[in-house]
Amino acid sequence: MIDLRALRDDPDRLRASQRARGEDDSVVDRLLDLDSRHRAALTRFESLRAEQKSMGKSVSRASAEERAPLLERAKALSNDVKTAEAETEALSGELVALLTAVPNLVEEGAPEGGVDDFVVVEEVGTPRDFDFTPRDHLELGEMLGAIDMDRGAKVSGARFYFLTGVGAMLELGLLNMAMQQAVSAGFTPMIPPVLVKPETMEGTGFLGEHSAEVYHLPADDLYLVGTSEVPMAGYHAGEILAPDALPSRYVGWSSCFRREAGSYGKDTRGIIRVHQFNKVEMFVYTHPDQAHEEHQRLLAWEREMLDKLELPYRVVDIAGGDLGTSAARKFDCEAWVPTQGRYRELTSTSNCTDFQARRLNIRYRDAEGRPRFAATLNGTLATTRWIVAILENHQREDGSVVVPEALRPFVGRDVLEPVKK
């Protein structure tokens, strides 16, 4: 949720942000109008209530002759107070509803445009020049006895799968490696719940434009998370953090669930776009004035993981029109997928400024002891999809796959050997 006081001081900033996102900037005028009317109604209500309290004292001190007209006036005043209160509450509801629908302010410097208008910040490594025709990750996974899509579909339907044998070992090793890196960097490890209440899901901004992606359990009114960002954001909801508690860095390991609504026909082969996967996610609470630097640190930790896995990748700065509701700025790391001849997203890190904290009421005390809203950030450190890039980039002609050196202690072998031709 954006800061109303900041909006009053600089409405043009939100206008520019809305245009950068490809959204309607007339919402600024509607917000300012509602805010003005709400404040006027609140002032009137408080004035009438103060007069009502004063009138009550006058009635108690009045003589018998004076009491009758005063009681009549008190009755009329009571009706006025109720009317003013109802108007104030109605305007407050409208204002909150409109505020909740407005996405975060895009950080200055973010590219303008839509999904195809990202800016490539850097390319790292050189895509491998194969002297044989490379196999895609699913063919390799089947040869290794690592991926079973057919039985996944039999048991659960399309876009489900089994990771078996070395496939399971590879994922567990990858995620353990990510957790160890994060813990070594000072993160507190977590295994969070994967079912959350509506207020937690809404507070993180996932029930707006992305609500179609979320699995909902109506009987319990709970949501399955698509990232452990959600429960970790709710971890300190409604709290005031101690001044020395920031930055608070957490790293969560969880299963994640996405409906993939609207992706019919896209990435139907293999495990690139699936309904369930595992992920290690970094999440940080920090001072708003330190959020930009923290964002760069999260990106550096993501790149460290990719470097350890010896994957060619690029870093892209996502355009305003492709940002999620809560993100002010987002960087993706995309690894090269040889059989597709293009880069595919493996990691994403977002600076959500104080947007989520305002919705979830997460504050800290500043140097003067005053409560202020914290900033929140998130970043992916490993997911099931990374297996795609590992298998394809490190394959050999016979279908075996060389395990990157840094990953070997976590997988327990140097090479994944085919179990069938």
Secondary structure as UniProt FT lines:
FT   HELIX           4..9
FT   HELIX           11..21
FT   TURN            25..26
FT   HELIX           27..61
FT   HELIX           64..101
FT   TURN            108..109
FT   TURN            115..116
FT   STRAND          119..124
FT   HELIX           137..143
FT   TURN            144..145
FT   STRAND          147..148
FT   HELIX           149..156
FT   TURN            158..159
FT   STRAND          162..163
FT   HELIX           166..184
FT   TURN            185..186
FT   STRAND          188..190
FT   STRAND          195..196
FT   HELIX           198..203
FT   TURN            204..207
FT   TURN            209..210
FT   HELIX           211..213
FT   STRAND          215..217
FT   TURN            218..221
FT   STRAND          222..224
FT   HELIX           229..234
FT   TURN            235..238
FT   STRAND          240..241
FT   HELIX           243..245
FT   STRAND          248..257
FT   TURN            261..262
FT   TURN            264..265
FT   TURN            270..271
FT   STRAND          276..286
FT   HELIX           288..290
FT   HELIX           291..308
FT   TURN            309..310
FT   STRAND          313..317
FT   HELIX           320..322
FT   STRAND          329..337
FT   TURN            338..341
FT   STRAND          342..351
FT   TURN            353..354
FT   HELIX           355..360
FT   STRAND          363..365
FT   TURN            367..368
FT   STRAND          371..373
FT   STRAND          375..383
FT   TURN            384..385
FT   HELIX           386..393
FT   TURN            397..398
FT   STRAND          401..402
FT   HELIX           405..407
FT   HELIX           408..411
FT   STRAND          415..416
//
